């Protein structure tokens, strides 16, 4: 086959795989209604999937519950079964398309298909991280509001209700659920513990634990919340400084990971026969496979080194 033919097949394969990933990404991002509007229903359906058989299978494995919890933390109106079906469909389509090409070995097709199939999970994790970061950014302001409301003579439940009406999303919807649970008969301690479970943030856990401890041991809740707000602000400042200092390491991981693929594409354009020796020769395919595994491992090692938790 002429070099132009290889480039054409490579380009079409890239477009098909990219389209599958983008469609999965957009399909996951769709939500009925306005995202900023909190749900009026506290009790929601526990079904893992609308398909009975799939729901039965997911109920028997921990993966279904973990995925469901992740989706809820991302505030996406999805079922675990829907995400799994989308993941499997994207994987199967990508793998089938790549197998039809003559120059992509089966192991490379399998790896690329696995990456494309993981796009829905990656999207959920991204939305979850964005939402948790937004809640953490709002928390110091929320603590100051509660502290001022307590000084003004309001009770803690009333302060939370006022805060839910004043603060923006996503904190407002979570506080509204907490207030509704309290109004429906739960103790404030249990409602706050439920909040820390719905929003798995260290700062939210500090907030819930501080109020629960104060309600049991006594003390000045106003001063406690002020000190907690100051501590959270200092943690946020330190986290920003650490991210700035480790930005070079994260960028290095991206550049070093992308460089081999850029060089491979340039070699195919300049001298295709030189590069195709690796693709056609069994030893070359083995070397490419080992190089790819080493590249992926190096990427995650560098990211792990640069990921300093505060």
N, C-alpha and C positions, 0 to 999 in steps of 0.2 A: 504494500500500500504506500502511496506517495505521502511525503511529510505533511502536505496540506490536508490529506484525508485524516491523518492522526490528529492534527490540530482541530479539525472539524468535529470529529468524534469526541475529543476531549472537551471542546466547547459546549457541545450539545449535552454531554453528560453532566457537566458543571451546571448548566442552566436547569436541567431537570431536577438534579439534587437540590440546587438552591431554591427552585420553585417549591419543591416539597417541604423544605424547611420553613420557608416564608409562609406558605399556606398553613402549616401546622402552627406557626407562631401567631399569625393573625387569627386563626380559628380559636386559639386559646385565649386571645386577648379580647374576644367579643364577649360582652356581657349585656343581658337585657336591662334596660332602664339606665338610670343615672348612677354612676359609681359613688357619687358624693352623698346619696340619700341612704341613710341607715335603714336596715330592714326592720319592719315593725314586729316581726315574729321572733320571739325568743326561742320557742320550741321549734326546731327544724327537723326535717325528715332525716332519718339515719341511714337510709338506703345507700349502699355503696355504688349501685348501678340500677338503671331502669330495666335492664335485662335480668330476669330472675336467675337464670343459670350462672351468669357472670357474678351477680351479687352473692350468690351462694358460695361460689369459689373464693371470692375475695374475703368473705366473712371467716373463712377457715385459715387464712394466712394473715400474718402481721403486716404484710406489704400494703394491703388494702386500707387498713386503719391508719397506717403511717402516712400514706398518700392522701387520704381524706383529711387528716389533721393539717398537713402541709397546705392543701387547697384552702381550707378554712382560714388558716393564718394569712394566706395571701388575699383573702376576701374575694375569691373568685366563685361564681355560681356554677360550679362544675361538680360532677360526680367522679369518683375514682375510676369507675368502669369506663367512662367516656375518655378519660385521659389515657388509660391503658390501651383501649382500642385505637385511639389516634396514634399512639406510639408504635404499636405493632403494625398498623397500616403504613405509616411513613417508613418504617424499617423495611417492610416487605417490598414496597414499590421501589425504594432506592436500591435495594439489593438486586431486584429483578432487572432494573435498567442497567446497572453496572455489569451484571453478568452477561448482558447482550453485547457488550463491547469486547473487542478482541485483544486489547492490550492491558486490561485491568485484571490481575489475578484474583482468584476467589477470596483470598484472605484480605486483600486490600478492599474489595467490594464489601466484605463483611464488616471491616472496621469503619469504612465510610458510612455504611448503612446504620451501624450502631450509633455513630455520631449524629446522623440525621434523625434517627428515631428518638434520641434523647432530647431533641429540641423542645418538646412539650414540658418535660421535667425541668429543663434549664429555665424555661420561661416562668414556670411556677415558682421556682426558687428565686428568680430575679424579682418577681412581683412581691414575694414574701419579704425579701430583704429590703426592698424599697419601702414597704409598708411599715416594717419594724423600725427602720431608720426614721421615718416620718413621725411615728409615735414617740420615739426617744427624743426627737428634736422638740416636740411639743410639751414634753413632760415637765421641764423646769418652769415654764410659764404656767402650766396647770397647777403645780405645787404652790407657786406664789399666789395664784387665784384662790385656792382652797385656804391657804394661810390667812389671806385678807378677809375671806368670808367668815372664818372662825372668829377673827378679831371683831368683826361686825355683829357677832351674836348668832350666826346661823349654826345649825348642827352639821355634822359631817355628811349625812345623807342629803340634806338640803344643799350643802355646798357642792357636792358632786352633781346634783341635778342642775344647779345654776351653771356649773362649768360645762356640762353637756350641752346646754343651750347656747353658750357663748363661744366655745372653742370650735375650731374647724375640724375637718376630717383628717385622718381617720380616728383621732382620739375621741371625737364626739360620739360616734356610734358605739365604741367600746364602753364608754362611761354610761351611755344610755342603757346598754344591756345590763350593766352592773346595778344601776338604779332600779331598773325594772325587776331584776331578780330580787332585790331587797324589798321592793313593794309587794312582790308576790309571796313573800314569807321567808326568804332566806335571811340568815344573819348577815350583818355587814362583813364579818370576817370571812364567811364562806363566799360571799359575792366577790370580795376582793381576791380571794384565792382563785376563783374561777377566772377573774380578769387576768391574773398572772399566768394561768394555763392557756388562755386564748391568745395572749400576746407574750410569747416566750422571750422576753427581753430582761436582761439583768437589772436594768433600771426600774422596770415595772415590778419586778420581784422585790427589789429594795423598798419600793413604795408600799406594796401590799404588806410585806413583812413588818415594816416600821409601824404601820397603823395597827396591825394585829397585835404586835408586841406592846404598843402603847395602851391599847384597850385592856390588856390583861394586867399590866404592871403599873399603869398610871404615868403621869408626867405632863409636860407642856407640849401639846400637839403642835401648836403654832411654831414654837422654836424648833421642834423636831423637823417639821416640813421645810422650814427655811434652811436649816443646815443640810437637809437632804438635797434640796434644789441647788445649793452651792456646790455640794459634792458632785452632783451629776454634771453641772456646768464645767467643773474642773476636769472630770473624766472626758467630757466631749472635747475640751481644748487639747488635752494630752493625746487623745485619739487622733485628732487632726494633725498634730505635730508628728506623730509616728507615721501616719499615712504619707505625709510630705517627705519624711526622711527615707521611707521605703519605696517611694515612687520609682526611683532609679532601678531597683531590683525587679519590680513588676514589669517595667518597660523592657528591661533586658530579657526577661522570660518571653515576652511577646515577640521581640525582634529576633532572638535566636531561634524561636520556634518557626517563625515565618520564613527565615532566610533560606533554609534548604529547599522549600517549595518554590520560592521565587527563582532560585538558581536553576532548579530542575526545569521550570517553565522557560527560562531564558535559553538553556541548553537545547531544549526541543525546538525553539524557534531558530536558533543560530545554526546548530548542527544536530538535526534529529537522529541521524544514524549513530552518532557517538553515544547518545543517551539511550537509544532503543536497545543497545547491546545488553544493558542491565535488565530491561523488561523482557526480552526474548530468551535470555540465557537463564537456566534454572538456578545457577549459582548467583547470578545477579538479582533474581527475584528474592532469594534468601537474604542477600545483603540488604536489599531495600526494606524487607520486612524487619530485620534486626535494627536497621537504622531508624525506622519509624517508631519501633517500640522504645528505643533509647531516647529518641527525641521527645516522645510523650512523657516518659519517666522524668527526663531532665526538666521539662516544663513544670511538672507538678512539684518537683523537689525545690526548684527556685521559688515558685509561688508559696510553698510551705515555709521556706526560710524567711520570705518577706512578709508573711502574714503573722504579725505580732498582735496578740490579743491583749486588750486593756480591760 
